[in-house]
Structures are given as structure tokens and as C-alpha cells.
Amino acid sequence: MWEDVIVNEVRRVREMHAQRFNFDLQAIFEDLKRQELESGREFVSFAPKPPIIILIPKKVNQPETQPF
């Protein structure tokens, strides 16, 4: 099976980083946020997109049913 060397490298680095924090997600998150702050770069977060509501019309001449 074909392997992507870049994907393998990213996975290897991610695994090593997680091992440094004993796979503690909170500690990993805090380290990544610390790295963001120390980088001096501007990071942005976009507002979540509103959900898409799909309205399905009722069929004509079909009795309405009551929900349970």
C-alpha cells in the first residue's frame, strides 16, 4: 500500500508531542495555546455557521399525525 511521507511525518511528530505530556489532552492544549502566544502571530476564530434548516412540505390530502 502506498504511504504518504508527509502524513507519516506529521503523525510521528504529533505522537512525540503527545508523549511529552503523557497523552494528557488538557496539557497538550495548554502547550499549543502557549506556542500560539509566543509565536507573536495573529490567530483568528470565525463564528460558527448557523445550522441549515430544511423545511419539508406536507403532502396534500394526507392526514396529520401527532408526535408521540
Secondary structure, DSSP 8 states (H G I E B T S, - for coil): ----HHHHHHHHHHHHHHHHTTT-HHHHHHHHHHHHHHH--------------------TT-------
